[in-house]
Structure formats: structure tokens, C-alpha cells
Amino acid sequence: AGVARTLPASDEGTVDSVLAFDDGAERIRNARYRPAGAGGRKIDSLPSELVGFGENGTRPRSFQRRSRGEMDGEKLGDGSKGSMSLTERACYPYVAGKRWMLGLVDTVGYQLVTFIISCHFCLKGTTLGLVGQAGLPFAQKVLKLSAQESQRYGIVAAFPWSIKPLVGMISDVLPIAGYNKRYYCFISSILGAGAITYLAAMPLDSSSALTYVAAMVLINLQVSVVDLLTEGKYTETMARVPEASSDIVSFVWLTVSWGGLLATAISFFVLQTKKYHVMFWCALPFSLQAVFTSFFGLLPEVKLAVSKLDLDLLTKHRDMFLMGTFVGCMSVALAVTQLATENMYVEFGVTLGVALVLSVSMFFFMEKRLAKATLFLFLTNTVSVSFGSAMQYWFTVDETCNPGGPHFDYLFFTVYTSVIAQAFNALGIYLFNVYLSRFRMRSALIVSALISSTASLGDFAMVMRWNLRWGIPDRWFYLIGDTILEPIVLMMAFMPSTVLISKMCPKNMEATTFAILASFSNLGGALSSSFGVFAMQAAGIKTDVESGQCDFSNLPWLIVVCGMCLPLVAVPLTFVLIPDIDMSDNLKEEEGLPEPGGDKAGEKTPLIKKE
């Protein structure tokens, strides 16, 4: 039901490499940090024993790039060249994967690799996967929430992801017992594991909604904090050992994907029992392990001699700290509003006020060019009003609530479709690389806006029941539209924005900039959901699953206005806020590209304001 959203999983770095940027940025980082040449690059700045390189400073053999022909012709037993037997070819993926893993461990150390598994496989992949897939059935069958309540509480539950920059800066300037990361991970993990234990063990009903939301806040807090600080460490490692950057990011993505697949497999069996609290029991060991991995210091970190507030660091990066604090306050204000009132006009006023204040504040903390790009991404994210809970309920409620509806079971809606959608996300990235990557930036963003708009056509046709007139069953039409086509078009729409972010980052401040933009992006998503609650109320959408009194009569208009028309706002904004550059252009700080009527060519134009 959206109460345990896996928001932009982030990479990080700030003042001391401790801020986060979102998953899309991480994909771009993988491409940007990949070395241009072959392996064997000389490392002069670090001793070989520190980074795991050979005596001559070259990359280990397991990390060197070789041609496909060389690898295919290599004997598995002794490394000699020659044609492989059928058995050797069958074993090659395992042997090659093992060689790659050993090379990664040699280069970055077993402790960091282990903690990445702890964070991204156990927490981000498996724990959030299980909790997230339990969200919709728990909201409908146990808590008896309406679609508006479900989306409203989802905004509250997800707000820890919007305050990640603030948490990162606090951990930088205020160590606990000599460590900037260890005990922040430990404390948040105790809170998260305790919350999961409570949800698993305590009997909940329709009167337990606020308790459930509080537990979800703690679970998201655990994952977001551990995610933030883990990524800070491996971002630091990528800066120190750039040859291993692409391998580290690939390993992170693999662990998250494997954790998600494990969560899907577990959900396949548990959801059939209809004992939804068991999902939390299954998630508990994956959450609890982080208590021990953090306490015993598996995250590599040097203990500080003195634990005190670092005022020098705080003063040096005052503007960044103020920005993180300001965004965090806005996130808290939005979350409190969702809990304090159900008056749709009060909620709308606060949401609109937060959006306007954030839109103006960007220009006080960022240089004009970066502020304009950030404003574009923030506004396009915010005005793409989310009404996902209404669609989820329309797809899954019973005949009493939605006569003639599709009535999908949770196993089909959350398990089967998620596996298929993950595969087609990759296809969307491929199509972007093949086609949209050759466009100019403005053209790519305009096309992505058109793609986002057309992505809602499938939902509109299904709500109008046109698919039945065409002789297409609900499940097949949903698989073709929402499960296969929608992930492709949404990924193609998402990628140009990610490329834009990567190109607007000032040199040597990529991670910091990504962290700032991630906080605006996450809060923009929360504002989109808040506007969506208002839109559902204004449209008269009713989903009282307990009494069966539901009204989806205006859902088609909601799809047309919010899903098809509002994303097109990005088209005129593109000409106002986005520079007319090629997707392949390399915008660097030192190039000092002038804005129309602005700086002279060749002048250095920093993109982040400096004191």
C-alpha cells in the first residue's frame, strides 16, 4: 500500500562522503566511473598492500579486463588457453563469478563486502521487499484502511528517506564513542528490528493504524540510515580505488536484486496462507543481523581519538547543513500534517506551501544553472500527482466494493507481476541507451514526458473495461500494460532526468550534489502523494473496505487529469529551465559554459555556492 516504499536507494557522500543520492544516479555513477582503458592501470598514490593490488601497483588478475575470446578459451583447471569442454563451459559462470568476487574482496576488503551484503541484500533487498509486499494486504485486511488513509500513512512512513542528508551531516560532525558510522547503524538497527518484532508478535486490528505507521517509520529509519552510511563508505572506497568503482556498484545492484528475489520467493509461499503477520517474522532475521554486523564493526572505520562536535566541519559546510536541515524540517511538517488533520483543504494548503518554499529555496543554496535543473526535476516529480493507492484498491478489492472489477489476488498482484516487471525495467534501460541517448537533452526530456503521459493509457482502458470488449481478460491485459509496457516506458522516462543530474554536478562534488538532489527528489515524491490524497478526495473516491461502500466512478477522470495531463507540464518547463545541450555533452565546472546573457565563455562558474 505504499507504506514501505523502497525510495530511491541512494549512494552518498557529503562533507566527508556521507550523503546519499538516488538509485538512478547510482546507475549513472556506474557508467561515469568505469575506466576507459583496460585493466592493469598503475596505482601510485596508495601502497599495494592497502588496496589489494599487486606488487607492481597493477590490478589483480581477477580485476583485469580481458577479451571474450581470451576468457572463453581459458581452461578452468589450470588457466591455460584452449577450447573448453562442455562441463567446463557449464561451470564457467560459477568459476568466473568466484574469481570476480575474490578480486573484489582482495581490492576493497572482506569487511566492506560483508557489510554491503548486510545492508543491501538483507535490509534493502529482503527486509524492505517482505515488508513492502505485506503492506497492501495488511492495510486492507488487517487495518481496514481506505485508499486515502493508506497513501497518507505511506507519506509519514517514508519520511526518513527525505532527511538522509541531515542524518549524514549529523553523523559527520557528531561521532558516538569515537565512530561516525558504527553506532548510528547500531541504534537505528535496534529500533528497526524492534519495530518488526512488534508487528510480527502483537495482534493488530483497525484501531492499530497509528501504531503500525510508527513501526513503519522505524523500519524505514533503520534501512535509510544503514544504507546512507554504508554507501558513504563504499563511495569513499571508489574515490580511493577508482579501478574498482564499477565492480563495487555492480555488486551493490546484484545484492539488492538478489535480496528482492528472495523476498519475492518467500512471499510466494506466505501470501497463500493469508497469515500476513508471518511476513514480518520472515523479515526479522534479515533486520536483526544488522544489529550485530554494526556493533562488531564490520563496516570499516577508524576510531577517532576524541568524540566531540566538529565545529570546524560544521562551519566549513554551513550552507549544506542549513539546506539539509531545512529540507528535513519541510519533511517533518508534511508528515505531521498528514497525521494532524484530514481536512483536504488544510492538507492541500500545507502541501502547496511546502512545494513553493522549496522551489524558491533552491536558488539561495545553489548556483543558478544547477538550481534551475533541480527545480525542473522537483516540479515534474511533484506535479505528476500520485494516486497509486486508488489504483491498487481498484485492482484488488472484492466484488462488494468494486462490482465487475478485476479482483486480483495478492499473489498475482504483488509477486508474479513484480518478477516480470524487474526484467522489463532492464529492457527500458536498453531502449534508452539505443534510442533516447542520441537525443538532445531538451528533446529527450520532452519525449520522456510524452512517454510518462501515455503510460496511463493502459490503466484508463482497463478502468473503462475496454479490454473486456476487446476480448482480453483482465490478467493478460494487466500483464501486457502495467507489468510489461509500463516499466519500460517509465524507465525510459526516468533515465534522461538521471543523465541531466549527472551532467550538472560540479567536479569533485558529484556525491554531495546527488545527495542534495536526492532529498529534493524524495520530498517531491512525498508532495506528489500528498497532492494525490487531495485529488482522490476531490474526485469522491471512496474505499471503505470494512463496510463495502466504495465509489470509483470518477477514477477515469483522475487518470486523465493526474496521470495523462499533468506530466505534460514538463514540456514548457523544459524550454525555460533546461540548457539546450546534447545528451553526450560533457558539462564540467571548469568549462564555464555561459547561460544566455550570463557569464562570458571560459569563465569558471561553480555550480554549488561556496562561502
C-alpha positions as CSV (number, residue, x, y, z in Angstrom):
1,A,0.0,0.0,0.0
2,G,3.0,2.2,-0.3
3,V,3.7,2.4,3.4
4,A,7.1,0.7,3.0
5,R,8.3,2.2,-0.3
6,T,11.8,1.4,-1.3
7,L,12.6,5.0,-2.2
8,P,15.4,6.0,-4.2
9,A,18.1,3.8,-2.9
10,S,20.9,6.1,-2.7
11,D,24.7,6.5,-3.0
12,E,26.3,9.0,-0.9
13,G,29.0,11.4,0.1
14,T,28.9,14.8,1.7
15,V,31.4,16.7,3.6
16,D,33.1,13.5,4.4
17,S,31.4,11.2,1.9
18,V,28.3,10.7,4.0
19,L,25.4,11.8,1.9
20,A,23.1,9.9,-0.4
21,F,22.0,10.1,-3.9
22,D,19.2,8.0,-5.5
23,D,19.3,4.7,-7.3
24,G,19.0,6.2,-10.7
25,A,22.1,8.4,-10.0
26,E,23.9,5.2,-8.9
27,R,23.3,3.7,-12.4
28,I,24.8,6.8,-14.0
29,R,27.7,6.7,-11.5
30,N,28.5,3.1,-12.7
31,A,28.8,4.4,-16.2
32,R,30.8,7.5,-15.3
33,Y,33.4,5.8,-13.1
34,R,34.1,2.9,-15.5
35,P,37.7,3.2,-16.5
36,A,38.2,3.9,-20.2
37,G,41.1,1.6,-20.8
38,A,41.9,-2.0,-20.0
39,G,43.0,-3.3,-16.6
40,G,46.5,-3.1,-15.2
41,R,46.3,0.6,-14.5
42,K,49.2,1.8,-12.3
43,I,48.3,3.0,-8.8
44,D,50.8,5.5,-7.5
45,S,49.0,7.1,-4.6
46,L,48.4,4.1,-2.3
47,P,50.6,1.2,-1.2
48,S,49.7,-2.1,-2.8
49,E,49.1,-3.9,0.5
50,L,46.4,-1.3,1.4
51,V,44.2,-1.6,-1.7
52,G,44.9,-5.2,-2.6
53,F,46.9,-4.5,-5.8
54,G,49.9,-6.5,-7.0
55,E,53.5,-5.7,-6.1
56,N,53.9,-3.5,-9.2
57,G,50.8,-1.5,-8.4
58,T,48.7,-3.2,-11.0
59,R,45.2,-4.6,-10.7
60,P,44.8,-8.2,-9.6
61,R,44.3,-10.6,-12.5
62,S,40.7,-11.2,-11.4
63,F,40.0,-7.4,-11.9
64,Q,41.8,-7.0,-15.2
65,R,39.7,-6.7,-18.4
66,R,40.1,-9.5,-20.9
67,S,38.6,-10.1,-24.3
68,R,35.6,-12.6,-24.5
69,G,37.7,-14.8,-26.7
70,E,40.5,-14.9,-24.2
71,M,38.1,-15.8,-21.4
72,D,36.2,-18.4,-23.4
73,G,39.5,-20.0,-24.4
74,E,40.9,-20.2,-20.9
75,K,41.0,-23.6,-19.2
76,L,39.2,-23.6,-15.9
77,G,41.5,-26.0,-14.2
78,D,45.0,-24.5,-14.7
79,G,44.4,-21.3,-16.5
80,S,46.0,-22.5,-19.8
81,K,44.5,-21.5,-23.1
82,G,42.5,-23.8,-25.3
83,S,38.9,-24.9,-26.1
84,M,36.6,-25.6,-23.1
85,S,34.8,-28.9,-22.7
86,L,31.1,-28.9,-22.2
87,T,31.5,-29.5,-18.5
88,E,33.9,-26.6,-18.2
89,R,31.6,-24.3,-20.1
90,A,28.7,-25.2,-17.8
91,C,30.9,-24.4,-14.7
92,Y,32.4,-21.3,-16.2
93,P,29.7,-18.8,-14.8
94,Y,30.4,-20.1,-11.3
95,V,34.2,-20.0,-11.7
96,A,34.1,-16.6,-13.3
97,G,31.8,-15.2,-10.6
98,K,34.0,-16.7,-7.8
99,R,37.1,-15.1,-9.4
100,W,35.4,-11.8,-9.7
101,M,34.2,-11.9,-6.0
102,L,37.7,-12.9,-4.8
103,G,39.1,-9.9,-6.8
104,L,36.6,-7.6,-5.2
105,V,37.4,-8.9,-1.7
106,D,41.2,-8.5,-2.4
107,T,40.7,-4.9,-3.5
108,V,38.2,-3.4,-1.0
109,G,38.5,-5.9,1.9
110,Y,36.2,-8.6,3.2
111,Q,34.7,-6.3,5.9
112,L,33.2,-3.8,3.4
113,V,32.0,-6.6,1.1
114,T,30.3,-8.3,4.1
115,F,28.6,-5.1,5.2
116,I,27.4,-4.4,1.7
117,I,25.7,-7.8,1.8
118,S,24.3,-7.0,5.3
119,C,22.9,-3.7,4.1
120,H,21.8,-4.2,0.5
121,F,21.0,-7.9,0.4
122,C,19.5,-8.3,3.9
123,L,18.0,-4.9,4.6
124,K,17.3,-3.1,1.3
125,G,16.5,-6.1,-0.8
126,T,15.0,-8.7,1.5
127,T,13.6,-6.8,4.6
128,L,12.1,-3.9,2.6
129,G,10.9,-6.4,0.0
130,L,9.0,-8.5,2.6
131,V,7.6,-5.5,4.5
132,G,6.6,-3.8,1.3
133,Q,4.8,-6.8,-0.1
134,A,3.0,-7.2,3.2
135,G,1.8,-3.6,3.0
136,L,-1.2,-3.9,0.8
137,P,-2.9,-7.0,2.3
138,F,-2.1,-5.7,5.8
139,A,-3.7,-2.3,5.0
140,Q,-6.8,-3.9,3.5
141,K,-7.4,-7.0,5.6
142,V,-5.9,-6.1,9.0
143,L,-6.0,-2.4,9.4
144,K,-9.1,-1.8,7.2
145,L,-7.6,1.4,5.7
146,S,-9.1,3.3,2.9
147,A,-7.0,4.2,-0.2
148,Q,-6.6,7.8,1.1
149,E,-5.6,6.6,4.5
150,S,-3.1,4.1,3.1
151,Q,-1.5,6.8,0.9
152,R,-1.5,9.4,3.7
153,Y,0.2,7.0,6.1
154,G,2.7,6.0,3.4
155,I,3.9,9.6,3.3
156,V,4.5,9.5,7.0
157,A,6.2,6.1,7.0
158,A,8.6,7.1,4.2
159,F,9.8,10.5,5.5
160,P,13.1,9.1,7.0
161,W,14.3,8.9,3.4
162,S,13.8,12.6,2.9
163,I,16.0,13.5,5.8
164,K,19.0,11.4,4.8
165,P,21.3,14.4,4.1
166,L,20.6,15.8,7.6
167,V,21.3,12.4,9.2
168,G,24.5,12.1,7.2
169,M,25.8,15.5,8.2
170,I,25.0,14.8,11.9
171,S,27.0,11.6,11.8
172,D,29.9,13.5,10.2
173,V,30.1,16.2,12.9
174,L,29.0,14.3,15.9
175,P,30.7,10.9,16.4
176,I,29.4,8.4,19.0
177,A,32.1,6.7,21.2
178,G,34.7,7.7,18.6
179,Y,32.8,6.4,15.5
180,N,30.9,8.4,12.9
181,K,29.0,5.4,11.5
182,R,29.1,2.3,13.7
183,Y,26.7,3.3,16.5
184,Y,24.3,5.2,14.3
185,C,23.8,2.0,12.4
186,F,23.6,0.0,15.6
187,I,21.0,2.3,17.3
188,S,18.8,2.5,14.1
189,S,19.0,-1.3,13.7
190,I,17.8,-1.9,17.2
191,L,14.8,0.4,16.6
192,G,14.0,-1.2,13.2
193,A,14.3,-4.8,14.4
194,G,12.2,-4.0,17.5
195,A,9.5,-2.5,15.2
196,I,9.4,-5.6,13.0
197,T,9.2,-7.8,16.1
198,Y,6.3,-5.8,17.4
199,L,4.4,-6.1,14.1
200,A,5.0,-9.8,13.9
201,A,4.1,-10.6,17.5
202,M,1.3,-8.2,18.5
203,P,-2.3,-8.7,17.4
204,L,-3.3,-5.7,15.3
205,D,-6.7,-4.5,14.1
206,S,-8.4,-1.5,12.6
207,S,-7.6,0.6,15.8
208,S,-3.8,0.0,15.4
209,A,-3.2,2.2,12.4
210,L,-1.1,4.8,14.1
211,T,1.0,2.2,15.9
212,Y,1.6,0.4,12.6
213,V,2.7,3.7,10.9
214,A,5.1,4.4,13.8
215,A,6.6,1.0,13.4
216,M,7.0,1.5,9.7
217,V,8.8,4.8,10.3
218,L,11.3,3.0,12.5
219,I,11.8,0.3,9.8
220,N,12.4,2.9,7.1
221,L,14.7,4.8,9.5
222,Q,16.9,1.6,10.0
223,V,17.2,0.9,6.3
224,S,17.8,4.5,5.3
225,V,20.5,5.2,7.9
226,V,22.4,1.9,7.3
227,D,22.0,2.4,3.6
228,L,23.3,6.0,3.9
229,L,26.4,5.2,5.9
230,T,27.3,2.0,4.0
231,E,27.2,3.9,0.8
232,G,29.3,6.6,2.3
233,K,32.0,4.1,3.0
234,Y,32.0,2.4,-0.5
235,T,31.8,5.9,-2.2
236,E,34.9,6.7,-0.2
237,T,36.5,3.5,-1.4
238,M,35.5,4.2,-5.1
239,A,37.3,7.6,-4.8
240,R,40.4,5.9,-3.4
241,V,40.4,2.9,-5.8
242,P,38.7,4.1,-9.0
243,E,39.6,0.9,-10.8
244,A,37.1,-1.0,-8.7
245,S,34.2,1.6,-8.9
246,S,32.2,-0.2,-11.5
247,D,32.7,-3.6,-9.7
248,I,31.5,-2.2,-6.4
249,V,28.4,-0.6,-7.9
250,S,27.6,-3.8,-9.8
251,F,28.0,-5.8,-6.6
252,V,25.6,-3.4,-4.8
253,W,23.0,-3.8,-7.5
254,L,23.4,-7.6,-7.6
255,T,22.9,-7.9,-3.8
256,V,19.8,-5.7,-3.8
257,S,18.3,-7.7,-6.7
258,W,19.1,-11.0,-5.1
259,G,17.5,-9.8,-1.9
260,G,14.4,-8.7,-3.7
261,L,14.2,-12.1,-5.5
262,L,14.5,-13.8,-2.1
263,A,11.7,-11.7,-0.7
264,T,9.5,-12.5,-3.7
265,A,10.1,-16.2,-3.2
266,I,9.3,-16.1,0.5
267,S,6.1,-14.0,-0.3
268,F,5.0,-16.6,-2.8
269,F,4.6,-19.2,0.0
270,V,3.5,-16.9,2.8
271,L,0.8,-14.9,1.0
272,Q,-1.0,-18.2,0.1
273,T,-1.5,-18.9,3.8
274,K,-3.2,-15.4,4.3
275,K,-1.3,-15.1,7.6
276,Y,0.2,-11.7,6.8
277,H,2.0,-11.2,10.1
278,V,4.2,-14.1,9.2
279,M,5.8,-11.8,6.5
280,F,7.3,-9.8,9.4
281,W,8.6,-12.9,11.2
282,C,10.3,-13.8,7.9
283,A,11.8,-10.2,7.7
284,L,13.0,-10.2,11.3
285,P,16.3,-12.2,11.0
286,F,17.3,-10.1,8.0
287,S,16.7,-6.9,10.0
288,L,18.2,-8.2,13.2
289,Q,21.5,-9.3,11.7
290,A,22.4,-5.6,11.1
291,V,22.4,-5.1,14.9
292,F,25.4,-7.5,15.2
293,T,27.3,-6.5,12.0
294,S,27.2,-2.9,13.0
295,F,28.0,-3.4,16.7
296,F,31.0,-5.6,16.0
297,G,32.4,-3.1,13.5
298,L,32.2,-4.9,10.2
299,L,31.8,-1.6,8.5
300,P,35.5,-0.4,8.1
301,E,36.0,2.7,10.1
302,V,38.9,4.3,12.0
303,K,38.1,5.2,15.6
304,L,38.6,8.9,16.5
305,A,40.8,9.9,19.4
306,V,38.2,12.3,20.8
307,S,34.4,12.2,20.4
308,K,33.2,15.8,20.2
309,L,31.2,18.1,18.0
310,D,33.3,19.0,15.0
311,L,32.5,22.7,14.8
312,D,35.2,23.4,12.1
313,L,33.5,20.9,9.7
314,L,30.1,22.3,10.6
315,T,31.2,25.9,9.9
316,K,33.0,25.0,6.7
317,H,29.9,23.4,5.2
318,R,27.3,25.7,6.8
319,D,25.2,26.1,3.7
320,M,24.9,22.4,3.1
321,F,24.0,21.8,6.7
322,L,21.4,24.5,6.6
323,M,19.9,23.1,3.4
324,G,19.7,19.6,4.8
325,T,18.1,20.9,8.0
326,F,15.6,23.0,6.0
327,V,14.6,20.0,3.8
328,G,14.3,17.9,6.9
329,C,12.0,20.4,8.6
330,M,9.8,20.5,5.5
331,S,9.6,16.7,5.5
332,V,8.6,16.7,9.2
333,A,6.0,19.4,8.6
334,L,4.4,17.4,5.7
335,A,4.3,14.2,7.8
336,V,2.8,15.9,10.8
337,T,0.1,17.5,8.6
338,Q,-0.9,14.0,7.3
339,L,-1.5,12.8,10.9
340,A,-2.9,16.0,12.4
341,T,-5.8,16.7,10.1
342,E,-8.0,15.0,7.5
343,N,-9.3,18.3,6.2
344,M,-8.5,18.2,2.5
345,Y,-8.0,21.9,2.1
346,V,-5.6,22.2,5.0
347,E,-3.6,19.4,3.6
348,F,-3.6,20.9,0.2
349,G,-2.5,24.3,1.6
350,V,0.4,22.9,3.5
351,T,1.5,20.7,0.6
352,L,1.4,23.7,-1.8
353,G,3.2,25.9,0.7
354,V,6.0,23.4,1.2
355,A,6.4,23.0,-2.6
356,L,6.6,26.7,-3.2
357,V,9.0,27.3,-0.3
358,L,11.3,24.5,-1.5
359,S,11.1,25.8,-5.1
360,V,12.4,29.2,-4.0
361,S,14.9,28.0,-1.5
362,M,16.9,26.2,-4.2
363,F,18.2,29.5,-5.6
364,F,19.5,30.6,-2.2
365,F,21.7,27.5,-1.8
366,M,22.7,26.6,-5.4
367,E,24.1,28.4,-8.3
368,K,21.5,29.4,-10.9
369,R,22.2,26.7,-13.5
370,L,22.1,23.8,-11.0
371,A,19.1,25.4,-9.2
372,K,17.1,25.6,-12.5
373,A,17.8,21.9,-13.3
374,T,16.9,20.9,-9.7
375,L,13.7,22.9,-9.9
376,F,12.8,21.2,-13.2
377,L,13.2,17.7,-11.7
378,F,11.4,18.7,-8.4
379,L,8.4,20.3,-10.2
380,T,8.0,17.5,-12.7
381,N,8.1,15.0,-9.8
382,T,5.7,16.9,-7.7
383,V,3.0,17.8,-10.3
384,S,2.9,14.1,-11.5
385,V,0.3,13.6,-8.9
386,S,0.3,10.1,-7.5
387,F,-3.0,8.3,-6.9
388,G,-1.4,4.8,-6.7
389,S,-3.5,3.7,-3.7
390,A,-6.7,4.3,-5.6
391,M,-5.5,2.1,-8.4
392,Q,-4.2,-0.6,-6.1
393,Y,-7.6,-0.8,-4.4
394,W,-9.5,-0.8,-7.7
395,F,-7.4,-3.8,-8.8
396,T,-7.6,-5.9,-5.6
397,V,-10.9,-5.2,-3.7
398,D,-13.7,-7.7,-3.8
399,E,-16.9,-7.8,-5.7
400,T,-18.8,-6.0,-2.9
401,C,-16.5,-3.0,-3.1
402,N,-15.9,-3.0,-6.9
403,P,-18.6,-4.8,-8.8
404,G,-17.3,-6.1,-12.1
405,G,-13.7,-5.3,-11.2
406,P,-10.6,-7.5,-11.9
407,H,-10.4,-8.6,-8.2
408,F,-6.7,-9.6,-8.4
409,D,-5.4,-11.8,-5.6
410,Y,-2.3,-10.6,-3.7
411,L,-0.2,-13.4,-5.0
412,F,-0.7,-12.3,-8.6
413,F,-0.7,-8.6,-7.9
414,T,2.5,-8.4,-5.8
415,V,4.5,-11.5,-6.6
416,Y,4.1,-12.6,-10.1
417,T,3.9,-9.1,-11.6
418,S,7.0,-7.8,-9.7
419,V,9.2,-10.6,-11.1
420,I,8.2,-9.8,-14.6
421,A,8.4,-6.0,-14.1
422,Q,12.0,-6.3,-12.9
423,A,13.0,-8.0,-16.1
424,F,11.4,-5.3,-18.3
425,N,13.0,-2.5,-16.3
426,A,16.3,-3.6,-17.8
427,L,14.7,-3.5,-21.3
428,G,13.7,0.1,-20.7
429,I,17.3,1.0,-19.9
430,Y,18.5,-0.8,-23.0
431,L,16.0,1.1,-25.2
432,F,17.0,4.4,-23.7
433,N,20.7,3.6,-24.4
434,V,19.9,2.6,-28.0
435,Y,17.4,5.4,-28.9
436,L,17.0,8.3,-26.5
437,S,20.6,8.6,-25.6
438,R,21.3,10.2,-29.0
439,F,18.8,13.0,-28.5
440,R,19.4,16.5,-27.3
441,M,18.7,17.0,-23.6
442,R,15.5,19.0,-24.2
443,S,14.2,16.6,-26.8
444,A,14.9,13.6,-24.6
445,L,13.0,15.2,-21.6
446,I,10.1,16.2,-23.8
447,V,9.9,12.6,-25.2
448,S,10.1,11.3,-21.6
449,A,7.2,13.5,-20.6
450,L,5.1,12.2,-23.5
451,I,6.1,8.6,-22.6
452,S,5.0,9.2,-18.9
453,S,1.7,10.6,-20.1
454,T,1.0,7.6,-22.4
455,A,1.9,5.1,-19.7
456,S,-1.5,5.7,-18.1
457,L,-3.5,4.7,-21.2
458,G,-3.5,1.1,-20.1
459,D,-5.0,1.9,-16.7
460,F,-7.6,4.1,-18.4
461,A,-8.6,1.4,-20.8
462,M,-8.9,-1.2,-18.0
463,V,-10.9,1.0,-15.7
464,M,-13.3,1.7,-18.6
465,R,-13.4,-2.1,-19.1
466,W,-12.5,-1.7,-22.8
467,N,-10.2,-4.7,-22.6
468,L,-13.2,-6.9,-21.9
469,R,-14.9,-5.5,-25.0
470,W,-11.8,-6.4,-27.0
471,G,-11.9,-9.9,-25.6
472,I,-8.7,-9.6,-23.5
473,P,-9.0,-11.0,-19.9
474,D,-8.0,-8.7,-17.0
475,R,-4.9,-10.6,-16.0
476,W,-3.5,-10.7,-19.5
477,F,-4.2,-7.0,-20.2
478,Y,-2.6,-6.0,-16.8
479,L,0.4,-8.1,-17.6
480,I,0.8,-6.5,-21.0
481,G,0.1,-3.0,-19.8
482,D,1.1,-2.3,-16.2
483,T,3.6,-5.2,-15.8
484,I,5.4,-5.2,-19.2
485,L,4.9,-1.9,-21.1
486,E,4.7,0.5,-18.1
487,P,8.1,-0.4,-16.5
488,I,9.7,0.0,-20.0
489,V,8.2,3.4,-20.7
490,L,8.7,4.7,-17.1
491,M,12.4,3.7,-17.1
492,M,12.8,5.4,-20.5
493,A,11.2,8.5,-19.0
494,F,13.3,8.3,-15.8
495,M,16.8,7.9,-17.4
496,P,17.0,11.4,-19.1
497,S,16.5,13.0,-15.7
498,T,19.3,11.0,-14.3
499,V,21.6,11.9,-17.1
500,L,20.7,15.6,-16.5
501,I,21.7,15.3,-12.9
502,S,25.0,13.7,-13.7
503,K,25.9,16.4,-16.2
504,M,25.0,19.3,-13.9
505,C,27.3,18.1,-11.0
506,P,30.4,20.2,-10.3
507,K,33.7,18.4,-10.5
508,N,34.7,16.6,-7.3
509,M,31.3,17.3,-5.7
510,E,29.3,14.6,-7.6
511,A,28.2,12.7,-4.5
512,T,27.4,15.8,-2.5
513,T,25.2,17.2,-5.3
514,F,23.5,13.8,-5.8
515,A,22.7,13.8,-2.0
516,I,21.1,17.2,-2.2
517,L,19.1,16.3,-5.3
518,A,18.0,13.0,-3.7
519,S,16.5,14.8,-0.8
520,F,14.5,17.1,-3.1
521,S,13.5,14.1,-5.2
522,N,12.3,12.1,-2.2
523,L,10.4,15.1,-0.8
524,G,8.9,15.8,-4.3
525,G,7.6,12.2,-4.3
526,A,6.0,12.8,-0.9
527,L,4.4,16.0,-2.1
528,S,3.1,14.2,-5.2
529,S,1.4,11.6,-2.9
530,S,0.0,14.4,-0.7
531,F,-1.5,16.1,-3.7
532,G,-2.8,12.7,-4.7
533,V,-4.7,12.3,-1.4
534,F,-6.4,15.7,-2.1
535,A,-7.1,14.6,-5.7
536,M,-8.8,11.4,-4.5
537,Q,-10.9,13.2,-2.0
538,A,-11.9,15.9,-4.6
539,A,-12.8,13.1,-7.1
540,G,-15.0,11.5,-4.5
541,I,-13.1,8.2,-4.5
542,K,-14.4,6.0,-1.6
543,T,-12.8,2.8,-0.5
544,D,-14.4,1.7,2.8
545,V,-13.3,-2.0,2.6
546,E,-14.8,-2.8,6.0
547,S,-18.4,-1.8,5.1
548,G,-18.0,-2.4,1.4
549,Q,-19.1,1.1,0.5
550,C,-16.9,2.1,-2.4
551,D,-17.1,4.6,-5.2
552,F,-14.7,4.5,-8.2
553,S,-17.0,6.4,-10.6
554,N,-14.6,9.3,-11.1
555,L,-11.4,7.2,-11.3
556,P,-11.2,7.6,-15.1
557,W,-11.1,11.4,-14.8
558,L,-8.4,11.1,-12.1
559,I,-6.3,9.0,-14.6
560,V,-6.9,11.5,-17.4
561,V,-6.0,14.6,-15.3
562,C,-3.3,13.4,-13.0
563,G,-1.9,10.5,-15.0
564,M,-2.0,11.9,-18.5
565,C,-2.3,15.7,-18.5
566,L,-0.2,16.9,-15.5
567,P,3.0,15.0,-16.6
568,L,2.9,17.2,-19.8
569,V,3.7,20.3,-17.6
570,A,7.3,19.2,-18.1
571,V,7.2,20.2,-21.8
572,P,7.0,24.0,-21.4
573,L,9.3,23.8,-18.3
574,T,11.9,22.2,-20.4
575,F,12.4,25.3,-22.6
576,V,12.6,27.5,-19.5
577,L,14.8,25.5,-17.1
578,I,16.9,23.1,-19.2
579,P,20.0,24.1,-21.3
580,D,19.9,23.2,-25.0
581,I,22.8,20.6,-25.0
582,D,23.4,17.2,-26.4
583,M,22.9,14.1,-24.2
584,S,26.6,13.3,-24.9
585,D,27.9,16.7,-24.0
586,N,30.3,16.9,-21.1
587,L,29.4,19.8,-18.8
588,K,32.3,20.4,-16.4
589,E,32.8,23.1,-13.9
590,E,36.0,24.3,-15.4
591,E,34.4,24.7,-18.8
592,G,32.3,27.6,-17.5
593,L,29.6,27.3,-20.1
594,P,27.6,30.6,-20.0
595,E,23.9,30.9,-19.7
596,P,22.2,33.1,-22.3
597,G,23.1,36.7,-21.4
598,G,25.2,35.5,-18.5
599,D,28.8,34.7,-17.9
600,K,31.5,35.1,-20.5
601,A,32.7,32.0,-22.2
602,G,35.6,30.5,-20.4
603,E,34.9,31.9,-17.0
604,K,34.8,29.4,-14.2
605,T,31.2,29.1,-13.0
606,P,30.9,26.9,-9.8
607,L,27.6,25.1,-9.5
608,I,27.4,24.9,-5.7
609,K,27.6,28.2,-3.8
610,K,30.7,28.5,-1.6
611,E,31.1,30.6,1.4
